[in-house]
Amino acid sequence: QVKLQQSGAELVKPGASVKLSCKTSGYTFSTSYMSWFKQIPGQSIEWIGMIYAGDGGTGYNQKFKGKATLTVDTSSSTAYMDLSSLTTEDSAVYFCAPITWWFAYWGQGTLVTVSS
Amino acid sequence: DVVLTQTPSILSATIGQSVSISCRSSQSLLDSDGNTYLYWFLQRPGQSPQRLIYLVSNLGSGVPNRFSGSGSGTDFTLKISGVEAEDLGVYYCMQATHAPHTFGAGTKLELK
């Protein structure tokens, strides 16, 4: 069955970067699209962007250009998201979800806390 | 960006009551390919979003048939025919017709 395992919670200092992972199994990762989302606790959800694992092609929400960088490693069926120049506004839970099956599957989320 | 306006923001219901949530879009969500990429999700506290409905009215696998979606163009509705305790949480509509994908602000379903 489809599984998405996201990396653990991160506590990072302002100005630093962090790399989140989303390890997949149970489907053909290399021909799929993966989307990433941000949710500040108590607020709605924002779409960050998506990546096609076949060729690494990406599409970003303009709001997150320069903040998020999406990559994949097809050998390990894992998607990654780099978040750079972190500020307190980046403190949130980040989710991954493949577009295949119409967003039926989501990772458990990774909490990123930006604090000095 | 497409703005999705969900109403109400809070919905108080008793078990067994039927309720509806509205999602109105600032632009038509009908894509040039003929599909309307409108989804409904339920998020329970501390959990990931759970997809209920895709393409306006298609019930997800394993989702109880008390959930139904309808609408077209800019107006969409999620109906729950007989609320159960497990339905409590925050409901979101999301559109993926236009980039960037956007979500409504959410509707919190609580027990009256």
HADDOCK unambig.tbl for C-alpha pairs under 7 A between the chains (distance, minus, plus):
assign (segid A and resid 44 and name CA) (segid B and resid 105 and name CA) 5.32 0.50 0.50
assign (segid A and resid 44 and name CA) (segid B and resid 106 and name CA) 6.43 0.50 0.50
assign (segid A and resid 45 and name CA) (segid B and resid 103 and name CA) 6.22 0.50 0.50
assign (segid A and resid 46 and name CA) (segid B and resid 102 and name CA) 6.50 0.50 0.50
assign (segid A and resid 46 and name CA) (segid B and resid 103 and name CA) 6.78 0.50 0.50
assign (segid A and resid 47 and name CA) (segid B and resid 100 and name CA) 6.90 0.50 0.50
assign (segid A and resid 47 and name CA) (segid B and resid 101 and name CA) 5.86 0.50 0.50
assign (segid A and resid 47 and name CA) (segid B and resid 102 and name CA) 6.51 0.50 0.50
assign (segid A and resid 61 and name CA) (segid B and resid 100 and name CA) 5.24 0.50 0.50
assign (segid A and resid 102 and name CA) (segid B and resid 54 and name CA) 6.43 0.50 0.50
assign (segid A and resid 103 and name CA) (segid B and resid 51 and name CA) 6.59 0.50 0.50
assign (segid A and resid 104 and name CA) (segid B and resid 51 and name CA) 5.35 0.50 0.50
assign (segid A and resid 106 and name CA) (segid B and resid 48 and name CA) 6.52 0.50 0.50
assign (segid A and resid 108 and name CA) (segid B and resid 48 and name CA) 5.73 0.50 0.50
assign (segid A and resid 109 and name CA) (segid B and resid 48 and name CA) 6.78 0.50 0.50
